[in-house]
Amino acid sequence: ANCSNVFINILNVYFTILNWIMFSCGPLSSYTVLPKQNGRVAIVTGGTRGMGFETAKHLASLGMHVIIAGNEKDEGKLAVGMIQQEDYKGKAEFMYLDLTSMKSVRQFAQTFRDRGLPLHILVNNAGTMLVPERQTEDGFEFHFTSGRPGRCSRIVNMSSATHYAGIIQMGDLNRRICYSSHGAYAQSKLALVLFTYYLQEQLTAGGFPVVVNAVDPGMVDTALYDNLWSLTMIPTPAEGASISIYAAAAVEMEGVGSCYLYNGEKRRSADDSYDHELQVELWKKSCELVGLKTA
Ligand SMILES: NC(=O)c1ccc[n+]([C@@H]2O[C@H](COP(=O)([O-])OP(=O)(O)OC[C@H]3O[C@@H](n4cnc5c(N)ncnc54)[C@H](OP(=O)(O)O)[C@@H]3O)[C@@H](O)[C@H]2O)c1
């Protein structure tokens, strides 16, 4: 098991670097002029720092009421304070959400629903990378617990070029048999793309006016690499966030779903992500794991 762990780690570092070289070129400038979003409501998970913070800030600058959902109250307060000190039309607030706890996810959803606010944008941004083997209180592998979407107009799922190296181990999604932090991260990002396409299919079939897209920010200099190495000369969080902001607010993305977006363009995602059987199987398995009935 140790040997294959080392091999998977080497393979995944290789893919990460390859993807960096292949995909992280070109300036991540803003791709479009974004319309005002006055009165609209957005939730940004992991909006306390990094790209999530930049996304929340930008959406507030467009006039949105942004809810930063995170698991560190002090960091949340700080982020809200930084956004509020700008003279924006929109506003920001913090709501507690720990995505590694199903109880917390359900509580967050209930509290939000009780407030009777509409939800126009959900940015599933929160994530950790390359953490040592760890389980959540519900027994899930740490990387695999990502945001669960609610009902809104646009859902943005933060994936990564690392998904190209992802392998779904359906029989061991929590990676208990042979843990590799790179393998677990890559699997979680591929799962997000599979999930994006299948969710869009379900929403369209149900007649819901909601679009879902996966985005890839390239390699961005954030705290995410705390578990890996220190990087310089790569795009800033504000530059990286521009792809989430684009998917969340650009006029040309109105009504457009099922895309994998990189650098303001639709790109082909990993071949496996288009595997419909795999999408269905992962959807069913995920529902089963969190105790939801499948549609
Ligand atoms: N940086 C890159 O090069 C890169 C490339 C491709 C994709 N991405 C993806 O982009 C997203 C944002 O990452 P980033 O680079 O901006 O990293 P970051 O600065 O580390 O931000 C991650 C955010 O997620 C939050 N978070 C982590 N676990 C959470 C949990 N259990 N519950 C609630 N919030 C949680 C963090 O808050 P706390 O610290 O308070 O937990 C933080 O606000 C991630 O999904 C990442 O996988 C990043």
The ligand as an SDF file (V2000), in Angstrom:
LIG
                    3D

 48 52  0  0  0  0  0  0  0  0999 V2000
   -5.1500   27.9310   -5.5150 N   0  0  0  0  0  0  0  0  0  0  0  0
   -5.1800   27.2210   -6.6060 C   0  0  0  0  0  0  0  0  0  0  0  0
   -4.1990   27.1660   -7.3640 O   0  0  0  0  0  0  0  0  0  0  0  0
   -6.4120   26.4610   -7.0000 C   0  0  0  0  0  0  0  0  0  0  0  0
   -6.4240   25.8270   -8.2420 C   0  0  0  0  0  0  0  0  0  0  0  0
   -7.5760   25.1400   -8.6390 C   0  0  0  0  0  0  0  0  0  0  0  0
   -8.6690   25.0900   -7.7990 C   0  0  0  0  0  0  0  0  0  0  0  0
   -8.6250   25.7040   -6.5700 N   0  0  0  0  0  0  0  0  0  0  0  0
   -9.8130   25.6340   -5.7180 C   0  0  0  0  0  0  0  0  0  0  0  0
  -10.2620   26.9340   -5.4010 O   0  0  0  0  0  0  0  0  0  0  0  0
  -11.0010   26.9260   -4.1840 C   0  0  0  0  0  0  0  0  0  0  0  0
  -10.5660   28.0640   -3.2870 C   0  0  0  0  0  0  0  0  0  0  0  0
   -9.2460   27.8110   -2.8600 O   0  0  0  0  0  0  0  0  0  0  0  0
   -8.1380   28.9340   -2.5900 P   0  0  0  0  0  0  0  0  0  0  0  0
   -6.9990   28.5990   -3.4650 O   0  0  0  0  0  0  0  0  0  0  0  0
   -8.7360   30.2880   -2.6450 O   0  0  0  0  0  0  0  0  0  0  0  0
   -7.6700   28.5060   -1.1180 O   0  0  0  0  0  0  0  0  0  0  0  0
   -7.7830   29.1670    0.3380 P   0  0  0  0  0  0  0  0  0  0  0  0
   -7.2360   30.5370    0.3460 O   0  0  0  0  0  0  0  0  0  0  0  0
   -7.1700   28.1470    1.2230 O   0  0  0  0  0  0  0  0  0  0  0  0
   -9.3500   29.2500    0.6140 O   0  0  0  0  0  0  0  0  0  0  0  0
  -10.1170   28.1320    0.9120 C   0  0  0  0  0  0  0  0  0  0  0  0
  -11.3720   28.5910    1.6170 C   0  0  0  0  0  0  0  0  0  0  0  0
  -12.1890   27.4350    1.8880 O   0  0  0  0  0  0  0  0  0  0  0  0
  -12.5610   27.4790    3.2420 C   0  0  0  0  0  0  0  0  0  0  0  0
  -12.8240   26.1470    3.7870 N   0  0  0  0  0  0  0  0  0  0  0  0
  -11.9760   25.0910    3.8200 C   0  0  0  0  0  0  0  0  0  0  0  0
  -12.5650   24.0710    4.4510 N   0  0  0  0  0  0  0  0  0  0  0  0
  -13.7890   24.4890    4.8320 C   0  0  0  0  0  0  0  0  0  0  0  0
  -14.8700   23.8990    5.5260 C   0  0  0  0  0  0  0  0  0  0  0  0
  -14.7940   22.6650    6.0150 N   0  0  0  0  0  0  0  0  0  0  0  0
  -15.9960   24.6050    5.7350 N   0  0  0  0  0  0  0  0  0  0  0  0
  -16.0880   25.8690    5.2920 C   0  0  0  0  0  0  0  0  0  0  0  0
  -15.1050   26.4990    4.6380 N   0  0  0  0  0  0  0  0  0  0  0  0
  -13.9690   25.8160    4.4070 C   0  0  0  0  0  0  0  0  0  0  0  0
  -11.3860   28.1490    3.9450 C   0  0  0  0  0  0  0  0  0  0  0  0
  -11.7570   28.6300    5.2120 O   0  0  0  0  0  0  0  0  0  0  0  0
  -10.9890   28.1390    6.5630 P   0  0  0  0  0  0  0  0  0  0  0  0
   -9.5570   28.2580    6.3460 O   0  0  0  0  0  0  0  0  0  0  0  0
  -11.5380   29.0300    7.5810 O   0  0  0  0  0  0  0  0  0  0  0  0
  -11.3880   26.7150    6.7620 O   0  0  0  0  0  0  0  0  0  0  0  0
  -11.0660   29.2650    2.9590 C   0  0  0  0  0  0  0  0  0  0  0  0
  -11.9190   30.3630    3.1480 O   0  0  0  0  0  0  0  0  0  0  0  0
  -10.8040   25.5230   -3.5920 C   0  0  0  0  0  0  0  0  0  0  0  0
  -11.9580   24.7300   -3.8820 O   0  0  0  0  0  0  0  0  0  0  0  0
   -9.6030   24.9920   -4.3600 C   0  0  0  0  0  0  0  0  0  0  0  0
   -9.5870   23.5830   -4.4260 O   0  0  0  0  0  0  0  0  0  0  0  0
   -7.5180   26.3990   -6.1690 C   0  0  0  0  0  0  0  0  0  0  0  0
  1  2  1  0
  2  3  2  0
  2  4  1  0
  4  5  1  0
  4 48  2  0
  5  6  2  0
  6  7  1  0
  7  8  2  0
  8  9  1  0
  8 48  1  0
  9 10  1  0
  9 46  1  0
 10 11  1  0
 11 12  1  0
 11 44  1  0
 12 13  1  0
 13 14  1  0
 14 15  2  0
 14 16  1  0
 14 17  1  0
 17 18  1  0
 18 19  2  0
 18 20  1  0
 18 21  1  0
 21 22  1  0
 22 23  1  0
 23 24  1  0
 23 42  1  0
 24 25  1  0
 25 26  1  0
 25 36  1  0
 26 27  1  0
 26 35  1  0
 27 28  2  0
 28 29  1  0
 29 30  1  0
 29 35  2  0
 30 31  1  0
 30 32  2  0
 32 33  1  0
 33 34  2  0
 34 35  1  0
 36 37  1  0
 36 42  1  0
 37 38  1  0
 38 39  2  0
 38 40  1  0
 38 41  1  0
 42 43  1  0
 44 45  1  0
 44 46  1  0
 46 47  1  0
M  CHG  2   8   1  16  -1
M  END
$$$$
